Amino acid sequence: MSVRRDGELIRLEGACPVEEAETLAALLLAEPGLGVEWSACTGLHTALVQVLLRLRPPLHGTCGDPFAARWLAPVLAAPRAPSEPG
């Protein structure tokens, strides 16, 4: 399993395929404020990217997927625009 709950964190590990997007969303919606540790993630399907962009959980570590670390992490760290749904 590439998405799993580990105490107060959700861990993304290895390649995270589309099938894991629902799991990630359910975990984040069930307990808002849970952080996501993504250092061991080597690939994110765009469905998981969409979940992260919509729910904006606190991120821990640097994503192991170079593309996500370079382009996605700064977007997720930025404050939401006033027009964005919260």
All heavy atoms as an XYZ file, in Angstrom:
635
protein
N       0.849     -1.176      0.000
C       0.000      0.000      0.000
C       0.894      1.238      0.000
O       1.805      1.359      0.803
C      -0.923     -0.016      1.213
C      -1.822      1.191      1.263
S      -2.927      1.230      2.660
C      -4.202      0.126      2.108
N       0.637      2.156     -0.889
C       1.480      3.332     -0.999
C       0.947      4.533     -0.211
O       1.652      5.504     -0.020
C       1.673      3.708     -2.466
O       0.422      3.826     -3.096
N      -0.304      4.467      0.253
C      -0.882      5.509      1.100
C      -1.375      4.830      2.369
O      -2.193      3.923      2.313
C      -2.059      6.220      0.398
C      -2.721      7.223      1.327
C      -1.591      6.901     -0.879
N      -0.839      5.275      3.520
C      -1.262      4.648      4.777
C      -1.191      5.643      5.913
O      -0.395      6.577      5.894
C      -0.420      3.424      5.097
C       1.041      3.722      5.374
C       1.847      2.458      5.655
N       3.249      2.779      5.787
C       3.850      3.079      6.929
N       3.159      3.095      8.056
N       5.138      3.359      6.968
N      -2.027      5.417      6.894
C      -2.021      6.252      8.099
C      -0.988      5.694      9.060
O      -0.884      4.496      9.266
C      -3.424      6.215      8.735
C      -3.519      6.861     10.083
C      -4.080      8.257      9.974
N      -4.064      8.930     11.254
C      -5.130      9.183     11.981
N      -6.318      8.816     11.547
N      -5.033      9.816     13.125
N      -0.206      6.593      9.653
C       0.816      6.215     10.615
C       0.774      7.249     11.735
O       1.442      8.283     11.657
C       2.184      6.174      9.935
C       3.299      5.726     10.867
O       3.011      5.174     11.941
O       4.479      5.945     10.512
N      -0.040      7.004     12.742
C      -0.195      7.961     13.829
C      -0.852      9.235     13.355
O      -1.943      9.217     12.808
N      -0.159     10.355     13.520
C      -0.700     11.657     13.126
C      -0.310     12.061     11.710
O      -0.484     13.213     11.330
C      -0.249     12.732     14.121
C      -0.822     12.532     15.507
C      -2.347     12.533     15.511
O      -2.958     13.430     14.910
O      -2.934     11.605     16.110
N       0.227     11.116     10.957
C       0.643     11.397      9.582
C       0.033     10.399      8.617
O      -0.284      9.263      8.979
C       2.165     11.315      9.441
C       2.993     12.382     10.135
C       4.472     12.036     10.024
C       2.718     13.752      9.539
N      -0.095     10.836      7.382
C      -0.401      9.942      6.273
C       0.889      9.820      5.492
O       1.503     10.826      5.137
C      -1.514     10.519      5.385
C      -2.807     10.663      6.185
C      -1.720      9.641      4.151
C      -3.863     11.473      5.481
N       1.328      8.612      5.261
C       2.588      8.389      4.546
C       2.307      7.996      3.097
O       1.493      7.117      2.835
C       3.403      7.307      5.224
C       3.823      7.702      6.624
C       4.966      6.856      7.148
N       5.327      7.294      8.483
C       6.166      8.286      8.752
N       6.754      8.919      7.765
N       6.433      8.630      9.990
N       2.990      8.681      2.188
C       2.969      8.324      0.773
C       4.302      7.669      0.475
O       5.356      8.269      0.698
C       2.789      9.567     -0.101
C       1.576     10.442      0.181
C       1.526     11.595     -0.824
C       0.295      9.653      0.150
N       4.253      6.424      0.003
C       5.477      5.652     -0.202
C       5.490      5.008     -1.574
O       4.476      4.478     -2.025
C       5.594      4.575      0.876
C       5.667      5.162      2.282
C       5.538      4.123      3.385
O       4.889      3.080      3.156
O       6.084      4.366      4.464
N       6.649      5.042     -2.213
C       6.799      4.424     -3.526
C       5.985      5.154     -4.577
O       5.697      6.339     -4.453
N       5.598      4.420     -5.604
C       4.745      4.994     -6.647
C       3.310      4.984     -6.136
O       2.812      3.948     -5.717
C       4.860      4.176     -7.927
N       2.663      6.130     -6.167
C       1.291      6.255     -5.662
C       0.337      6.328     -6.850
O       0.200      7.388     -7.477
C       1.176      7.491     -4.774
S       2.212      7.425     -3.304
N      -0.328      5.215     -7.180
C      -1.174      5.148     -8.373
C      -2.552      5.754     -8.144
O      -2.936      6.092     -7.021
C      -1.276      3.637     -8.618
C      -1.198      3.043     -7.254
C      -0.246      3.924     -6.488
N      -3.303      5.864     -9.213
C      -4.638      6.456     -9.182
C      -5.541      5.787     -8.141
O      -6.352      6.449     -7.500
C      -5.283      6.429    -10.592
C      -5.533      4.998    -11.063
C      -6.555      7.259    -10.621
N      -5.380      4.499     -7.957
C      -6.235      3.768     -7.011
C      -6.097      4.271     -5.582
O      -6.969      4.029     -4.756
C      -5.913      2.260     -7.046
C      -6.203      1.584     -8.363
C      -5.094      1.750     -9.399
O      -3.981      2.202     -9.060
O      -5.362      1.432    -10.570
N      -5.018      4.957     -5.271
C      -4.781      5.450     -3.914
C      -5.394      6.829     -3.660
O      -5.420      7.296     -2.515
C      -3.282      5.495     -3.623
C      -2.599      4.147     -3.688
C      -2.940      3.233     -2.516
O      -3.675      3.635     -1.609
O      -2.451      2.096     -2.522
N      -5.888      7.497     -4.693
C      -6.446      8.842     -4.517
C      -7.648      8.827     -3.582
O      -7.783      9.697     -2.713
C      -6.827      9.438     -5.865
N      -8.509      7.860     -3.727
C      -9.690      7.776     -2.864
C      -9.288      7.536     -1.413
O      -9.852      8.139     -0.498
C     -10.620      6.669     -3.348
C     -11.931      6.644     -2.600
C     -12.919      5.638     -3.160
O     -12.664      5.038     -4.213
O     -13.960      5.456     -2.513
N      -8.298      6.689     -1.191
C      -7.804      6.436      0.165
C      -7.247      7.707      0.780
O      -7.551      8.055      1.925
C      -6.723      5.339      0.149
O      -7.280      4.146     -0.403
C      -6.182      5.067      1.541
N      -6.429      8.429      0.013
C      -5.850      9.670      0.506
C      -6.945     10.678      0.852
O      -6.924     11.289      1.928
C      -4.888     10.256     -0.534
C      -4.246     11.590     -0.174
C      -3.427     11.487      1.113
C      -3.391     12.085     -1.332
N      -7.892     10.857     -0.037
C      -8.980     11.804      0.209
C      -9.786     11.403      1.443
O     -10.110     12.257      2.285
C      -9.888     11.902     -1.012
N     -10.109     10.133      1.580
C     -10.899      9.670      2.728
C     -10.165      9.920      4.037
O     -10.762     10.367      5.020
C     -11.237      8.192      2.568
N      -8.869      9.639      4.066
C      -8.090      9.867      5.285
C      -8.039     11.344      5.647
O      -8.198     11.718      6.814
C      -6.672      9.320      5.118
C      -6.528      7.799      5.103
C      -5.116      7.406      4.652
C      -6.826      7.226      6.470
N      -7.830     12.189      4.659
C      -7.738     13.629      4.921
C      -9.089     14.224      5.307
O      -9.158     15.110      6.156
C      -7.161     14.351      3.704
C      -5.680     14.096      3.438
C      -5.275     14.659      2.082
C      -4.831     14.683      4.550
N     -10.153     13.748      4.698
C     -11.478     14.261      5.029
C     -11.962     13.762      6.392
O     -12.677     14.478      7.093
C     -12.481     13.877      3.941
C     -12.296     14.606      2.612
C     -13.169     13.982      1.531
C     -12.599     16.089      2.763
N     -11.567     12.556      6.762
C     -11.990     11.991      8.047
C     -11.360     12.732      9.217
O     -11.964     12.838     10.280
C     -11.642     10.505      8.114
N     -10.149     13.221      9.016
C      -9.453     13.925     10.095
C      -8.661     15.099      9.520
O      -7.464     14.993      9.269
C      -8.534     12.972     10.855
C      -8.143     13.532     12.179
C      -7.568     12.486     13.115
O      -7.855     11.287     12.938
O      -6.824     12.892     14.012
N      -9.351     16.231      9.312
C      -8.664     17.409      8.782
C      -7.487     17.801      9.678
O      -7.549     17.672     10.890
C      -9.743     18.492      8.793
C     -11.033     17.734      8.762
C     -10.761     16.462      9.523
N      -6.438     18.251      9.065
C      -5.260     18.648      9.828
C      -4.178     17.590      9.881
O      -3.060     17.870     10.310
N      -4.497     16.362      9.461
C      -3.451     15.339      9.402
C      -2.382     15.792      8.416
O      -2.687     16.336      7.358
C      -4.008     14.001      8.914
C      -4.711     13.106      9.911
C      -5.216     11.850      9.213
C      -3.807     12.739     11.056
N      -1.135     15.561      8.760
C      -0.047     15.894      7.865
C       0.246     14.759      6.909
O      -0.132     13.608      7.149
N       0.890     15.089      5.826
C       1.286     14.100      4.821
C       2.811     14.086      4.741
O       3.440     15.106      4.470
C       0.672     14.428      3.442
C       1.236     13.501      2.371
C      -0.843     14.313      3.498
N       3.384     12.935      5.013
C       4.837     12.710      4.895
C       5.059     12.064      3.541
O       4.566     10.973      3.283
C       5.308     11.834      6.040
C       6.667     11.210      5.925
C       7.784     12.118      5.479
O       8.102     13.098      6.164
O       8.343     11.820      4.408
N       5.778     12.752      2.666
C       5.917     12.253      1.295
C       7.361     12.072      0.839
O       7.651     11.942     -0.340
C       5.128     13.130      0.334
C       5.534     14.572      0.206
C       6.354     15.301      1.019
C       5.104     15.472     -0.807
N       6.452     16.582      0.577
C       5.701     16.729     -0.547
C       4.287     15.353     -1.914
C       5.493     17.838     -1.337
C       4.081     16.457     -2.704
C       4.673     17.679     -2.415
N       8.275     11.986      1.785
C       9.691     11.801      1.455
C       9.960     10.493      0.708
O      10.858     10.428     -0.136
C      10.553     11.829      2.714
O      10.429     13.064      3.358
N       9.205      9.454      1.021
C       9.427      8.146      0.396
C       8.617      7.957     -0.883
O       8.656      6.893     -1.486
C       9.099      7.033      1.392
N       7.893      8.983     -1.292
C       7.080      8.904     -2.509
C       7.987      9.063     -3.726
O       8.739     10.030     -3.825
C       6.019      9.997     -2.486
S       5.056     10.088     -4.006
N       7.895      8.120     -4.650
C       8.723      8.202     -5.853
C       7.931      8.609     -7.084
O       8.515      8.865     -8.131
C       9.409      6.849     -6.122
O       8.403      5.840     -6.261
C      10.367      6.492     -4.995
N       6.615      8.659     -6.967
C       5.771      9.065     -8.087
C       4.350      9.304     -7.625
O       3.826      8.540     -6.824
N       3.744     10.387     -8.105
C       2.372     10.729     -7.745
C       1.505     10.758     -8.998
O       1.809     11.493     -9.941
C       2.314     12.130     -7.124
C       2.687     12.307     -5.681
C       2.713     13.790     -5.330
C       1.706     11.587     -4.790
N       0.445      9.982     -9.003
C      -0.524     10.080    -10.093
C      -1.223     11.427     -9.961
O      -1.377     11.966     -8.866
C      -1.539      8.931     -9.989
C      -2.434      8.861    -11.173
N      -3.546      9.654    -11.300
C      -2.375      8.106    -12.289
C      -4.147      9.387    -12.451
N      -3.444      8.441    -13.070
N      -1.651     11.983    -11.074
C      -2.292     13.299    -11.035
C      -3.560     13.318    -10.186
O      -3.944     14.371     -9.676
C      -2.612     13.805    -12.451
O      -3.368     12.818    -13.136
C      -1.337     14.121    -13.213
N      -4.202     12.180     -9.986
C      -5.388     12.140     -9.115
C      -5.002     12.456     -7.671
O      -5.734     13.162     -6.963
C      -6.063     10.770     -9.198
N      -3.857     11.987     -7.218
C      -3.391     12.314     -5.872
C      -2.959     13.776     -5.798
O      -3.188     14.436     -4.779
C      -2.242     11.394     -5.455
C      -2.700     10.024     -4.970
C      -2.851      9.069     -6.119
C      -1.768      9.480     -3.942
N      -2.378     14.275     -6.863
C      -2.020     15.687     -6.914
C      -3.277     16.532     -6.735
O      -3.291     17.505     -5.970
C      -1.305     16.032     -8.240
C      -1.140     17.536     -8.400
C       0.034     15.326     -8.321
N      -4.362     16.163     -7.389
C      -5.619     16.897     -7.275
C      -6.143     16.880     -5.846
O      -6.621     17.896     -5.340
C      -6.660     16.332     -8.233
C      -6.336     16.621     -9.675
C      -7.273     15.928    -10.643
O      -8.064     15.073    -10.267
N      -7.193     16.312    -11.902
N      -6.046     15.745     -5.175
C      -6.475     15.651     -3.777
C      -5.637     16.597     -2.914
O      -6.178     17.341     -2.090
C      -6.387     14.197     -3.253
C      -6.609     14.133     -1.749
C      -7.385     13.308     -3.983
N      -4.334     16.574     -3.107
C      -3.458     17.442     -2.323
C      -3.742     18.918     -2.596
O      -3.766     19.738     -1.671
C      -1.992     17.119     -2.609
C      -1.510     15.746     -2.147
C      -0.088     15.486     -2.651
C      -1.573     15.616     -0.634
N      -3.984     19.261     -3.852
C      -4.281     20.650     -4.195
C      -5.610     21.107     -3.603
O      -5.751     22.254     -3.185
C      -4.287     20.830     -5.718
C      -2.930     20.806     -6.392
C      -3.096     20.747     -7.911
C      -2.110     22.020     -5.996
N      -6.578     20.233     -3.572
C      -7.900     20.606     -3.056
C      -7.916     20.688     -1.536
O      -8.476     21.611     -0.949
C      -8.953     19.607     -3.540
C     -10.334     19.840     -2.986
C     -10.871     21.190     -3.472
N     -12.183     21.439     -2.939
C     -12.441     22.192     -1.867
N     -11.453     22.747     -1.199
N     -13.677     22.381     -1.462
N      -7.298     19.714     -0.866
C      -7.405     19.635      0.592
C      -6.260     20.311      1.334
O      -6.378     20.585      2.526
C      -7.553     18.172      1.021
C      -8.803     17.489      0.445
C      -8.861     16.028      0.863
C     -10.061     18.221      0.868
N      -5.146     20.558      0.644
C      -4.006     21.295      1.193
C      -3.573     20.857      2.598
O      -3.513     21.665      3.525
C      -4.307     22.791      1.218
C      -4.565     23.431     -0.110
C      -3.252     23.690     -0.834
N      -3.480     24.331     -2.101
C      -3.261     25.616     -2.352
N      -2.770     26.389     -1.444
N      -3.502     26.095     -3.548
N      -3.216     19.590      2.776
C      -2.742     19.154      4.093
C      -1.346     19.699      4.372
O      -0.612     20.041      3.433
C      -2.705     17.628      3.958
C      -2.392     17.419      2.511
C      -3.151     18.512      1.780
N      -0.949     19.756      5.648
C       0.439     20.108      5.948
C       1.364     19.018      5.406
O       1.093     17.831      5.583
C       0.494     20.137      7.474
C      -0.912     20.087      7.948
C      -1.752     19.548      6.839
N       2.423     19.416      4.729
C       3.363     18.458      4.142
C       4.618     18.376      4.995
O       5.098     19.378      5.515
C       3.724     18.872      2.724
C       2.558     18.893      1.737
C       3.007     19.471      0.411
C       1.968     17.510      1.554
N       5.144     17.171      5.117
C       6.358     16.920      5.897
C       7.398     16.295      4.992
O       7.105     15.365      4.253
C       6.054     15.991      7.076
C       5.062     16.568      8.022
N       5.418     17.332      9.097
C       3.706     16.511      8.026
C       4.332     17.713      9.744
N       3.278     17.234      9.105
N       8.616     16.813      5.046
C       9.696     16.276      4.233
C       9.664     16.836      2.823
O       8.811     17.645      2.466
N      10.618     16.401      2.035
C      10.709     16.775      0.623
C      10.278     15.578     -0.197
O      10.777     14.470      0.002
C      12.157     17.157      0.256
O      12.549     18.257      1.083
C      12.274     17.546     -1.202
N       9.361     15.796     -1.114
C       8.844     14.691     -1.916
C       9.972     14.020     -2.679
O      10.837     14.683     -3.255
C       7.779     15.192     -2.881
S       6.967     13.856     -3.787
N       9.950     12.692     -2.692
C      10.945     11.910     -3.418
C      10.732     11.918     -4.920
O      11.596     11.476     -5.674
N       9.587     12.419     -5.375
C       9.314     12.572     -6.801
C       9.869     13.939     -7.207
O       9.370     14.962     -6.756
C       7.806     12.506     -7.035
C       7.398     12.756     -8.482
O       8.193     13.341     -9.252
O       6.269     12.381     -8.834
N      10.944     13.976     -8.009
C      11.583     15.251     -8.331
C      10.635     16.283     -8.950
O      10.728     17.465     -8.653
C      12.699     14.879     -9.309
C      12.932     13.425     -9.101
C      11.627     12.844     -8.638
N       9.727     15.840     -9.794
C       8.783     16.778    -10.410
C       7.883     17.404     -9.346
O       7.700     18.619     -9.309
C       7.936     16.077    -11.475
C       6.977     17.017    -12.157
C       7.387     17.754    -13.260
C       5.678     17.166    -11.696
C       6.519     18.640    -13.892
C       4.804     18.052    -12.318
C       5.221     18.788    -13.415
N       7.336     16.581     -8.459
C       6.459     17.098     -7.403
C       7.231     18.001     -6.448
O       6.720     19.034     -6.021
C       5.810     15.945     -6.644
N       8.458     17.617     -6.131
C       9.268     18.432     -5.230
C       9.543     19.800     -5.847
O       9.506     20.820     -5.154
C      10.580     17.719     -4.907
N       9.780     19.829     -7.132
C      10.136     21.091     -7.816
C       8.928     21.970     -8.087
O       8.965     23.167     -7.904
C      10.848     20.760     -9.131
C      11.080     21.931    -10.054
C      12.232     22.799     -9.558
N      12.604     23.790    -10.533
C      12.188     25.054    -10.510
N      11.390     25.461     -9.573
N      12.581     25.903    -11.428
N       7.815     21.364     -8.551
C       6.696     22.166     -9.036
C       5.469     22.161     -8.125
O       4.748     23.162     -8.067
C       6.291     21.699    -10.434
C       7.404     21.875    -11.406
C       8.217     20.899    -11.911
C       7.878     23.110    -11.954
N       9.161     21.455    -12.741
C       8.972     22.808    -12.801
C       7.483     24.434    -11.822
C       9.663     23.791    -13.505
C       8.175     25.409    -12.531
C       9.248     25.077    -13.359
N       5.219     21.064     -7.455
C       3.999     20.963     -6.646
C       4.196     21.504     -5.235
O       3.333     22.221     -4.717
C       3.533     19.505     -6.595
C       2.253     19.231     -5.817
C       1.095     20.023     -6.398
C       1.948     17.744     -5.822
N       5.307     21.198     -4.610
C       5.537     21.617     -3.223
C       5.396     23.129     -3.038
O       4.734     23.566     -2.094
C       6.895     21.118     -2.736
N       5.971     23.972     -3.923
C       5.812     25.421     -3.726
C       4.351     25.880     -3.825
O       3.928     26.775     -3.109
C       6.654     26.043     -4.845
C       7.618     24.978     -5.242
C       6.906     23.679     -5.014
N       3.594     25.249     -4.702
C       2.179     25.615     -4.846
C       1.413     25.241     -3.584
O       0.589     26.019     -3.086
C       1.564     24.923     -6.085
C       0.064     25.138     -6.154
C       2.236     25.416     -7.351
N       1.690     24.066     -3.049
C       0.992     23.623     -1.842
C       1.401     24.423     -0.606
O       0.628     24.570      0.327
C       1.230     22.134     -1.606
C       0.552     21.215     -2.613
C       1.032     19.786     -2.438
C      -0.949     21.288     -2.493
N       2.601     24.964     -0.606
C       3.078     25.745      0.531
C       2.532     27.169      0.511
O       2.480     27.831      1.550
C       4.601     25.770      0.545
N       2.118     27.651     -0.653
C       1.614     29.020     -0.779
C       0.227     29.126     -0.159
O      -0.559     28.174     -0.187
C       1.553     29.404     -2.249
N      -0.094     30.289      0.411
C      -1.440     30.477      0.955
C      -2.471     30.435     -0.173
O      -2.171     30.768     -1.311
C      -1.401     31.853      1.610
C      -0.109     32.471      1.235
C       0.750     31.444      0.578
N      -3.674     30.009      0.188
C      -4.754     29.984     -0.804
C      -5.098     31.404     -1.225
O      -5.094     32.317     -0.415
C      -6.010     29.365     -0.200
C      -5.959     27.887     -0.030
C      -7.305     27.436      0.540
N      -7.299     26.035      0.818
C      -7.731     25.101     -0.018
N      -8.235     25.442     -1.168
N      -7.695     23.835      0.305
N      -5.461     31.552     -2.476
C      -5.954     32.845     -2.971
C      -7.347     33.066     -2.391
O      -8.079     32.105     -2.142
C      -6.000     32.827     -4.494
N      -7.743     34.315     -2.158
C      -9.066     34.589     -1.576
C     -10.222     33.990     -2.366
O     -11.241     33.646     -1.799
C      -9.140     36.119     -1.576
C      -7.745     36.584     -1.643
C      -6.965     35.520     -2.369
N     -10.050     33.831     -3.671
C     -11.127     33.275     -4.489
C     -11.182     31.756     -4.471
O     -12.128     31.166     -4.961
C     -10.983     33.757     -5.925
O      -9.765     33.297     -6.473
N     -10.159     31.108     -3.906
C     -10.135     29.650     -3.860
C     -11.083     29.133     -2.795
O     -11.131     29.667     -1.694
C      -8.735     29.125     -3.526
C      -7.760     29.171     -4.657
C      -6.455     28.490     -4.264
O      -6.432     27.245     -4.194
O      -5.483     29.201     -4.008
N     -11.834     28.075     -3.104
C     -12.689     27.489     -2.059
C     -11.830     26.872     -0.964
O     -10.778     26.326     -1.223
C     -13.500     26.418     -2.812
C     -12.802     26.203     -4.110
C     -11.935     27.410     -4.369
N     -12.273     26.969      0.230
C     -11.470     26.480      1.337
C     -12.010     25.301      1.960
O     -11.582     24.511      2.654
